[in-house]
């Protein structure tokens, strides 16, 4: 009986251990376990979005699954699916389809209900992923930067090991090689390479092909893609051999097209002439289109001549049109190509129409514009319209912008197309002619449209600032919509154009806190000189308890940066009110009030007394240092200020605060500076503190301060910096001082420094 009980307990412990290991992080259901198979890192509460095998929480990409649905410390499948919806661009098509299969095959009441709720969403995600580029690795700017830094590091490690040649470096070379190829296989773009890096990587990939083409298909495919990206002409003989291999021919054709040399073109043409219809033939057509050249044009055009009775294979036909469009975009301007692409503008396949539009737009002629712009009014497919707008985005014909503007204002235009239109206006040389309609979309309820409008207006500002500021000002003056005013005032703060000053002043009277915050921030960034009206309005905001703290801080910072004061304005009195605030929530307001007093440049007893009081009595170190720096900026010579700073130095044991005090006293030319400096030159003080102290003493440059520097010349931690400082000191004072010290010095290290300096003096 006891034995059975023990077995039962053991089984129960194993069951609980398994359940805890699985369900403590992901819900312990059949569906939960399926998702762990798809995303193994779920067991560590994250999905490896950028495929680097590590848990990343970057500014613009967070791999942690939030506990958003039910706050129970367990990741539910619904939370995983919500996370996938937000981050699908990072996730491979294979894993998205596996997620769909997991939902389709779910069994049980709750899993089936989850499947019912999320299956259509996953379908939409898969379609959008295909539209964006199913096989493309999506990376945010920070993830891209981190990846490129890693790859650059791996290449540097390999290059160093390759140059050393010694056996001890082989392990480092091999490890870096493995990691680099893991990232290349995952689809990471190559970093910027110098000639040495490029040569090494080219040789490495060729070596990989020779060594592993029979044993490691995945790695060899990555090597082939890399050679194409490198445009490595020396790899062509090795790639030519692989063009007949069913394992590698598709990737090889693409790589040869990317290399694009005359030799690569000839190989592709020879292969295309012999190839039967199918995937490889279509790939060869596309690759040939990338290489350019009149011979390529003739061969690709000949493929369209199938005879009257022979029907063109749809996929091949689409590939040919795509290749012709590529040739046009590469600079080929062939009349026959143009004519054929024109015929395809009315094709029933939207994808072919998009390709034809792209190829025709590449001609950049008035005739091409006249042919394409009317399609903006007649085309029914949104996908084609998006492609058309993107193709015409850089077209300089004024009619293009007028057509964009009309379509943008059409009530039937979708938010997605509006976003594309606004982006296109932003990169067009005539975009400033559409400022007025773009301004209206700052208030769009769709975030993408609103953001696109703001970004486009910022770009257009650098084309024609007066028109953009004028358009923004008119829109703001006519609007009462909170969202519009918030977005437009934020844009004004980014532009900080003096021409918007009247509009910004009007916004100070807004009832919306965010708008008023943006307006005060604009005035801070703008810092209009000697504008009494601006200063007066800002002064009203600083002491007002009805304003948000952020508005008051912005107002204080603006007053400090403007730096205007007069006997009538007495801005300094306004700023002094912030120094009297006691509540901790006003700490930042007080800090910027202290800084603004230093920036203002006004000096009187009230200001110096208040700043001295903060420096002497304030418990907050940050505020104390700010007060010292403001006194230092004002270069006060008031004896009471000097005395207060000296007393603060003696009462305080914080070195960072004390060095700030010493710097202020040094700037005042206080005779006590040298006496106090000795406390900060003691052996146990941080090198940074000692170096700042050395600078203060060298700046004083008198015999007493230079003598103190000679006293610490045996301190190895600061010797290099100190020697440079002494060599630049007053030679007359130093020479006399050194020669006297040589007669009395007993320390061997100091004696060496003195002799070195003396020899330099004697040589002049």
KOLPASE-863834 format. One record per residue (C-alpha): residue number from 1; residue in one letter; x, y, z. Coordinates in steps of 0.5 Angstrom, whole numbers, plus 500, padded with zeros to 3 digits. Layout:
BEGIN
- seq,type,X,Y,Z
- NUM,A,X,Y,Z
...
//
This chain:
BEGIN
- seq,type,X,Y,Z
- 1,X,500,500,500
- 2,X,506,505,502
- 3,X,509,503,495
- 4,X,503,505,491
- 5,X,502,511,495
- 6,X,509,513,494
- 7,X,509,511,486
- 8,X,502,516,486
- 9,X,506,521,489
- 10,X,511,521,485
- 11,X,507,521,479
- 12,X,503,527,481
- 13,X,510,531,482
- 14,X,512,529,475
- 15,X,505,531,473
- 16,X,505,538,477
- 17,X,512,539,475
- 18,X,510,538,467
- 19,X,504,543,468
- 20,X,508,548,472
- 21,X,514,548,467
- 22,X,509,549,461
- 23,X,503,553,464
- 24,X,507,558,469
- 25,X,508,562,462
- 26,X,504,559,457
- 27,X,497,557,458
- 28,X,497,549,459
- 29,X,492,547,453
- 30,X,493,543,447
- 31,X,492,550,443
- 32,X,497,553,448
- 33,X,502,547,447
- 34,X,501,548,439
- 35,X,504,555,439
- 36,X,510,553,443
- 37,X,512,549,438
- 38,X,511,554,433
- 39,X,514,559,437
- 40,X,519,556,442
- 41,X,521,562,445
- 42,X,514,563,448
- 43,X,517,558,454
- 44,X,521,564,456
- 45,X,515,569,455
- 46,X,517,572,448
- 47,X,517,571,441
- 48,X,523,572,437
- 49,X,521,577,432
- 50,X,528,579,429
- 51,X,530,572,429
- 52,X,537,573,433
- 53,X,536,568,438
- 54,X,536,573,444
- 55,X,530,577,448
- 56,X,530,584,445
- 57,X,526,590,448
- 58,X,528,596,444
- 59,X,525,602,443
- 60,X,521,601,437
- 61,X,520,593,438
- 62,X,519,589,444
- 63,X,519,582,444
- 64,X,515,580,450
- 65,X,508,578,450
- 66,X,504,583,455
- 67,X,500,580,460
- 68,X,494,584,457
- 69,X,488,580,457
- 70,X,487,577,464
- 71,X,492,579,469
- 72,X,494,572,472
- 73,X,502,571,470
- 74,X,500,566,465
- 75,X,500,568,457
- 76,X,493,566,454
- 77,X,493,564,447
- 78,X,489,570,445
- 79,X,494,574,448
- 80,X,499,571,443
- 81,X,494,572,437
- 82,X,493,579,439
- 83,X,501,580,440
- 84,X,502,577,433
- 85,X,496,582,430
- 86,X,501,588,432
- 87,X,507,585,430
- 88,X,506,580,424
- 89,X,511,584,420
- 90,X,516,581,423
- 91,X,514,574,423
- 92,X,515,569,417
- 93,X,510,567,413
- 94,X,511,560,415
- 95,X,510,561,422
- 96,X,503,565,420
- 97,X,501,559,416
- 98,X,503,555,422
- 99,X,499,559,427
- 100,X,493,559,422
- 101,X,493,551,422
- 102,X,493,551,429
- 103,X,487,555,430
- 104,X,484,551,424
- 105,X,485,544,427
- 106,X,483,546,434
- 107,X,479,542,438
- 108,X,475,543,445
- 109,X,469,548,446
- 110,X,474,554,448
- 111,X,480,553,443
- 112,X,474,552,437
- 113,X,471,559,440
- 114,X,478,562,440
- 115,X,479,559,433
- 116,X,472,562,431
- 117,X,474,569,433
- 118,X,481,569,430
- 119,X,481,565,424
- 120,X,479,571,420
- 121,X,484,576,423
- 122,X,490,571,421
- 123,X,487,570,414
- 124,X,487,578,413
- 125,X,494,578,416
- 126,X,497,573,412
- 127,X,494,577,406
- 128,X,497,583,408
- 129,X,504,580,409
- 130,X,504,577,402
- 131,X,502,584,400
- 132,X,508,587,404
- 133,X,513,582,401
- 134,X,512,575,404
- 135,X,519,573,404
- 136,X,522,579,407
- 137,X,525,580,414
- 138,X,522,586,417
- 139,X,526,590,422
- 140,X,525,597,425
- 141,X,531,602,425
- 142,X,533,600,432
- 143,X,533,592,430
- 144,X,537,594,423
- 145,X,542,598,427
- 146,X,543,592,432
- 147,X,544,587,427
- 148,X,548,591,422
- 149,X,553,592,428
- 150,X,553,585,430
- 151,X,554,583,423
- 152,X,560,588,422
- 153,X,563,585,428
- 154,X,563,578,426
- 155,X,566,580,419
- 156,X,572,584,423
- 157,X,573,578,427
- 158,X,574,574,421
- 159,X,578,579,418
- 160,X,583,579,424
- 161,X,583,572,424
- 162,X,584,571,417
- 163,X,590,576,417
- 164,X,593,573,423
- 165,X,593,566,420
- 166,X,595,562,427
- 167,X,591,556,429
- 168,X,589,560,436
- 169,X,584,564,432
- 170,X,581,559,428
- 171,X,576,558,433
- 172,X,574,565,433
- 173,X,574,565,425
- 174,X,569,559,425
- 175,X,564,562,431
- 176,X,564,569,427
- 177,X,563,565,421
- 178,X,557,561,423
- 179,X,554,567,427
- 180,X,554,571,420
- 181,X,551,566,416
- 182,X,546,564,421
- 183,X,544,572,420
- 184,X,544,572,413
- 185,X,540,565,412
- 186,X,535,569,416
- 187,X,535,574,411
- 188,X,538,580,415
- 189,X,541,585,410
- 190,X,549,586,409
- 191,X,552,592,413
- 192,X,556,597,409
- 193,X,563,594,407
- 194,X,569,596,405
- 195,X,574,593,400
- 196,X,577,588,405
- 197,X,571,586,408
- 198,X,567,585,401
- 199,X,573,581,399
- 200,X,573,577,405
- 201,X,566,576,405
- 202,X,566,574,397
- 203,X,572,569,398
- 204,X,568,566,404
- 205,X,562,565,400
- 206,X,565,562,394
- 207,X,569,557,399
- 208,X,562,555,402
- 209,X,559,554,396
- 210,X,565,549,394
- 211,X,566,546,400
- 212,X,558,545,402
- 213,X,554,545,396
- 214,X,553,537,397
- 215,X,552,537,404
- 216,X,549,544,407
- 217,X,543,546,402
- 218,X,541,552,407
- 219,X,548,555,408
- 220,X,550,554,400
- 221,X,543,558,398
- 222,X,545,564,403
- 223,X,552,564,400
- 224,X,549,565,393
- 225,X,544,570,395
- 226,X,550,574,399
- 227,X,554,573,392
- 228,X,548,577,389
- 229,X,548,582,394
- 230,X,555,583,393
- 231,X,555,584,386
- 232,X,561,579,386
- 233,X,563,578,379
- 234,X,569,574,381
- 235,X,564,569,383
- 236,X,560,568,376
- 237,X,564,561,374
- 238,X,562,558,380
- 239,X,555,560,380
- 240,X,554,558,372
- 241,X,556,551,375
- 242,X,550,551,380
- 243,X,545,554,374
- 244,X,544,547,372
- 245,X,543,544,379
- 246,X,535,543,381
- 247,X,537,545,388
- 248,X,540,552,387
- 249,X,538,554,380
- 250,X,533,559,382
- 251,X,537,563,387
- 252,X,543,562,382
- 253,X,539,566,377
- 254,X,537,571,381
- 255,X,544,572,384
- 256,X,546,573,377
- 257,X,541,578,375
- 258,X,543,582,381
- 259,X,551,582,379
- 260,X,548,584,372
- 261,X,555,584,369
- 262,X,555,583,361
- 263,X,558,576,363
- 264,X,552,574,367
- 265,X,547,577,362
- 266,X,550,572,357
- 267,X,549,566,361
- 268,X,542,568,363
- 269,X,540,569,356
- 270,X,544,562,354
- 271,X,540,559,359
- 272,X,533,562,357
- 273,X,533,560,350
- 274,X,534,553,352
- 275,X,529,553,358
- 276,X,522,550,358
- 277,X,516,554,361
- 278,X,516,554,368
- 279,X,519,557,375
- 280,X,526,557,372
- 281,X,524,560,366
- 282,X,520,566,369
- 283,X,526,567,374
- 284,X,531,567,368
- 285,X,526,572,365
- 286,X,526,577,371
- 287,X,533,576,372
- 288,X,535,578,365
- 289,X,531,584,366
- 290,X,535,587,372
- 291,X,541,586,367
- 292,X,539,591,362
- 293,X,542,592,355
- 294,X,539,592,348
- 295,X,540,584,347
- 296,X,536,583,354
- 297,X,530,587,351
- 298,X,530,584,344
- 299,X,530,577,347
- 300,X,525,578,352
- 301,X,520,582,347
- 302,X,521,576,343
- 303,X,518,571,348
- 304,X,511,575,347
- 305,X,511,573,340
- 306,X,508,566,341
- 307,X,504,566,335
- 308,X,496,567,333
- 309,X,494,561,335
- 310,X,498,560,341
- 311,X,496,562,348
- 312,X,501,566,353
- 313,X,502,562,359
- 314,X,499,567,365
- 315,X,505,567,370
- 316,X,510,567,364
- 317,X,506,573,361
- 318,X,506,577,368
- 319,X,514,575,369
- 320,X,515,578,362
- 321,X,511,585,363
- 322,X,515,585,370
- 323,X,522,584,367
- 324,X,520,590,361
- 325,X,518,594,367
- 326,X,525,593,370
- 327,X,528,595,364
- 328,X,525,601,364
- 329,X,526,603,371
- 330,X,534,601,370
- 331,X,534,607,364
- 332,X,532,603,358
- 333,X,528,607,354
- 334,X,525,603,348
- 335,X,519,605,344
- 336,X,517,598,343
- 337,X,517,597,350
- 338,X,513,603,351
- 339,X,508,601,346
- 340,X,507,594,349
- 341,X,507,596,356
- 342,X,501,601,354
- 343,X,497,595,351
- 344,X,497,592,358
- 345,X,494,598,362
- 346,X,487,595,360
- 347,X,489,588,362
- 348,X,484,585,367
- 349,X,490,583,372
- 350,X,491,588,377
- 351,X,498,586,378
- 352,X,500,587,371
- 353,X,497,593,370
- 354,X,501,596,376
- 355,X,507,593,373
- 356,X,505,597,366
- 357,X,504,603,370
- 358,X,511,602,373
- 359,X,515,601,367
- 360,X,511,607,363
- 361,X,512,612,369
- 362,X,520,611,369
- 363,X,520,614,362
- 364,X,519,621,366
- 365,X,516,624,359
- 366,X,510,629,359
- 367,X,507,624,354
- 368,X,507,618,360
- 369,X,504,623,365
- 370,X,499,625,360
- 371,X,497,617,359
- 372,X,497,615,366
- 373,X,494,621,370
- 374,X,487,620,367
- 375,X,487,613,370
- 376,X,487,616,377
- 377,X,480,618,376
- 378,X,477,611,372
- 379,X,481,606,376
- 380,X,477,602,380
- 381,X,482,597,384
- 382,X,485,601,390
- 383,X,491,596,389
- 384,X,492,599,382
- 385,X,491,606,385
- 386,X,496,605,390
- 387,X,501,603,385
- 388,X,500,608,380
- 389,X,500,614,386
- 390,X,507,611,388
- 391,X,510,611,381
- 392,X,508,618,379
- 393,X,510,621,386
- 394,X,516,624,383
- 395,X,513,626,377
- 396,X,515,634,376
- 397,X,509,635,372
- 398,X,504,640,375
- 399,X,498,636,373
- 400,X,500,630,377
- 401,X,500,634,384
- 402,X,493,637,382
- 403,X,490,630,380
- 404,X,493,627,387
- 405,X,490,633,390
- 406,X,483,632,387
- 407,X,483,624,389
- 408,X,485,626,396
- 409,X,479,630,397
- 410,X,475,625,394
- 411,X,470,623,399
- 412,X,470,615,396
- 413,X,478,615,397
- 414,X,480,610,403
- 415,X,484,612,409
- 416,X,490,607,406
- 417,X,490,611,399
- 418,X,490,618,403
- 419,X,496,616,406
- 420,X,499,614,400
- 421,X,497,620,396
- 422,X,500,624,402
- 423,X,506,621,402
- 424,X,507,622,395
- 425,X,506,629,395
- 426,X,511,630,401
- 427,X,516,627,396
- 428,X,514,631,390
- 429,X,518,638,388
- 430,X,511,641,386
- 431,X,508,638,393
- 432,X,507,645,396
- 433,X,502,646,391
- 434,X,497,641,395
- 435,X,499,644,402
- 436,X,492,646,403
- 437,X,488,639,403
- 438,X,494,636,406
- 439,X,493,641,412
- 440,X,486,639,413
- 441,X,488,631,414
- 442,X,492,633,420
- 443,X,485,632,424
- 444,X,484,625,421
- 445,X,481,620,426
- 446,X,486,615,422
- 447,X,492,616,426
- 448,X,496,613,419
- 449,X,493,619,415
- 450,X,494,624,421
- 451,X,501,622,422
- 452,X,503,622,414
- 453,X,500,629,413
- 454,X,504,632,419
- 455,X,511,628,416
- 456,X,509,631,409
- 457,X,508,638,411
- 458,X,515,638,415
- 459,X,518,636,408
- 460,X,514,641,404
- 461,X,516,646,409
- 462,X,524,645,407
- 463,X,521,646,400
- 464,X,517,653,401
- 465,X,516,655,408
- 466,X,512,661,407
- 467,X,506,657,404
- 468,X,507,651,409
- 469,X,506,656,415
- 470,X,501,660,412
- 471,X,497,654,410
- 472,X,498,651,418
- 473,X,496,658,420
- 474,X,489,659,416
- 475,X,487,652,418
- 476,X,489,653,426
- 477,X,485,660,426
- 478,X,479,656,423
- 479,X,479,650,427
- 480,X,476,649,434
- 481,X,477,641,433
- 482,X,482,639,439
- 483,X,485,633,435
- 484,X,487,638,429
- 485,X,489,643,434
- 486,X,494,638,438
- 487,X,497,635,431
- 488,X,498,642,428
- 489,X,501,645,434
- 490,X,506,639,435
- 491,X,508,640,428
- 492,X,509,648,429
- 493,X,513,646,435
- 494,X,518,642,430
- 495,X,518,647,425
- 496,X,519,653,430
- 497,X,518,658,424
- 498,X,518,665,426
- 499,X,513,667,421
- 500,X,508,663,426
- 501,X,509,667,432
- 502,X,502,670,432
- 503,X,499,664,431
- 504,X,503,661,437
- 505,X,501,667,441
- 506,X,493,665,439
- 507,X,494,658,441
- 508,X,496,660,448
- 509,X,489,662,450
- 510,X,487,655,448
- 511,X,483,651,453
- 512,X,486,644,451
- 513,X,492,643,455
- 514,X,496,639,450
- 515,X,495,645,445
- 516,X,498,650,450
- 517,X,504,645,452
- 518,X,505,645,444
- 519,X,505,653,444
- 520,X,510,654,450
- 521,X,514,649,447
- 522,X,514,652,440
- 523,X,516,659,443
- 524,X,522,656,447
- 525,X,525,653,441
- 526,X,523,659,437
- 527,X,526,664,442
- 528,X,524,670,439
- 529,X,529,676,440
- 530,X,526,682,444
- 531,X,519,680,443
- 532,X,515,684,449
- 533,X,509,681,447
- 534,X,511,674,447
- 535,X,515,675,454
- 536,X,509,678,457
- 537,X,504,672,455
- 538,X,509,667,458
- 539,X,510,671,464
- 540,X,503,670,466
- 541,X,503,663,465
- 542,X,509,662,470
- 543,X,506,663,476
- 544,X,499,661,474
- 545,X,496,655,479
- 546,X,491,653,473
- 547,X,496,652,468
- 548,X,499,645,468
- 549,X,506,644,470
- 550,X,509,642,464
- 551,X,506,649,461
- 552,X,509,653,466
- 553,X,516,649,465
- 554,X,516,651,458
- 555,X,514,658,459
- 556,X,520,658,464
- 557,X,525,655,459
- 558,X,522,660,453
- 559,X,524,666,458
- 560,X,531,663,459
- 561,X,532,662,452
- 562,X,529,669,450
- 563,X,534,672,455
- 564,X,530,679,454
- 565,X,529,683,460
- 566,X,527,690,462
- 567,X,526,695,468
- 568,X,518,695,466
- 569,X,518,687,464
- 570,X,522,685,470
- 571,X,522,678,468
- 572,X,527,676,473
- 573,X,522,677,479
- 574,X,517,672,475
- 575,X,523,667,475
- 576,X,524,668,482
- 577,X,517,666,484
- 578,X,519,659,482
- 579,X,525,658,487
- 580,X,520,659,493
- 581,X,516,653,491
- 582,X,516,647,496
- 583,X,512,642,493
- 584,X,516,636,490
- 585,X,512,636,484
- 586,X,515,643,482
- 587,X,522,640,483
- 588,X,523,641,475
- 589,X,519,648,475
- 590,X,524,650,480
- 591,X,530,647,477
- 592,X,529,651,470
- 593,X,527,657,474
- 594,X,534,657,477
- 595,X,537,655,470
- 596,X,533,661,466
- 597,X,536,666,471
- 598,X,543,664,469
- 599,X,541,665,462
- 600,X,537,671,463
- 601,X,544,675,464
- 602,X,540,680,469
- 603,X,544,681,476
- 604,X,542,684,482
- 605,X,542,683,489
- 606,X,535,679,490
- 607,X,538,674,484
- 608,X,544,673,487
- 609,X,541,672,494
- 610,X,536,667,492
- 611,X,541,663,488
- 612,X,546,663,494
- 613,X,541,661,498
- 614,X,539,655,494
- 615,X,546,653,493
- 616,X,547,654,501
- 617,X,541,651,504
- 618,X,537,647,499
- 619,X,537,639,500
- 620,X,537,637,493
- 621,X,544,636,490
- 622,X,541,637,483
- 623,X,538,644,485
- 624,X,544,646,488
- 625,X,549,645,483
- 626,X,544,648,478
- 627,X,544,654,483
- 628,X,552,654,483
- 629,X,552,654,475
- 630,X,547,660,474
- 631,X,552,664,479
- 632,X,558,662,475
- 633,X,554,664,469
- 634,X,552,671,472
- 635,X,560,672,474
- 636,X,558,675,480
- 637,X,563,679,484
- 638,X,559,680,490
- 639,X,563,678,496
- 640,X,557,675,500
- 641,X,556,670,494
- 642,X,563,668,494
- 643,X,563,667,502
- 644,X,557,663,501
- 645,X,560,659,496
- 646,X,566,658,500
- 647,X,562,656,506
- 648,X,558,651,502
- 649,X,564,648,500
- 650,X,567,647,507
- 651,X,560,644,509
- 652,X,559,639,504
- 653,X,563,633,502
- 654,X,560,631,496
- 655,X,565,632,491
- 656,X,561,633,485
- 657,X,557,639,488
- 658,X,564,641,491
- 659,X,567,641,484
- 660,X,562,645,481
- 661,X,563,650,487
- 662,X,570,651,486
- 663,X,569,652,478
- 664,X,564,658,480
- 665,X,569,661,485
- 666,X,575,660,480
- 667,X,571,664,475
- 668,X,570,669,480
- 669,X,577,669,481
- 670,X,577,668,488
- 671,X,583,667,492
- 672,X,580,662,496
- 673,X,580,657,490
- 674,X,587,654,491
- 675,X,586,653,498
- 676,X,580,649,497
- 677,X,582,646,491
- 678,X,587,641,495
- 679,X,581,638,498
- 680,X,579,635,491
- 681,X,586,633,489
- 682,X,587,628,494
- 683,X,590,621,492
- 684,X,583,617,493
- 685,X,579,622,489
- 686,X,576,620,482
- 687,X,580,622,476
- 688,X,575,626,473
- 689,X,574,630,479
- 690,X,582,631,479
- 691,X,582,633,472
- 692,X,577,638,473
- 693,X,580,641,479
- 694,X,587,642,475
- 695,X,583,646,469
- 696,X,581,651,475
- 697,X,588,652,477
- 698,X,591,652,471
- 699,X,586,657,469
- 700,X,587,662,475
- 701,X,595,661,473
- 702,X,598,664,479
- 703,X,604,662,482
- 704,X,600,659,488
- 705,X,595,655,483
- 706,X,601,652,479
- 707,X,605,650,485
- 708,X,599,646,488
- 709,X,599,643,481
- 710,X,607,641,482
- 711,X,605,638,489
- 712,X,601,633,485
- 713,X,605,632,479
- 714,X,607,625,482
- 715,X,600,622,482
- 716,X,600,617,476
- 717,X,593,617,475
- 718,X,593,624,472
- 719,X,600,625,470
- 720,X,599,625,463
- 721,X,593,630,463
- 722,X,597,634,468
- 723,X,604,635,464
- 724,X,600,637,458
- 725,X,597,643,462
- 726,X,603,645,466
- 727,X,607,645,459
- 728,X,601,650,457
- 729,X,602,654,463
- 730,X,605,661,464
- 731,X,613,660,462
- 732,X,615,666,466
- 733,X,612,664,472
- 734,X,613,656,472
- 735,X,620,657,470
- 736,X,622,661,476
- 737,X,617,656,480
- 738,X,620,650,478
- 739,X,628,652,479
- 740,X,626,654,486
- 741,X,623,647,487
- 742,X,629,643,484
- 743,X,633,646,490
- 744,X,628,643,495
- 745,X,624,637,492
- 746,X,625,630,495
- 747,X,620,626,492
- 748,X,623,622,486
- 749,X,617,622,482
- 750,X,616,630,482
- 751,X,624,631,481
- 752,X,623,628,475
- 753,X,617,632,473
- 754,X,621,638,475
- 755,X,627,636,471
- 756,X,623,635,465
- 757,X,619,642,465
- 758,X,626,645,466
- 759,X,629,642,460
- 760,X,624,644,456
- 761,X,624,652,459
- 762,X,632,651,458
- 763,X,631,649,450
- 764,X,627,656,449
//
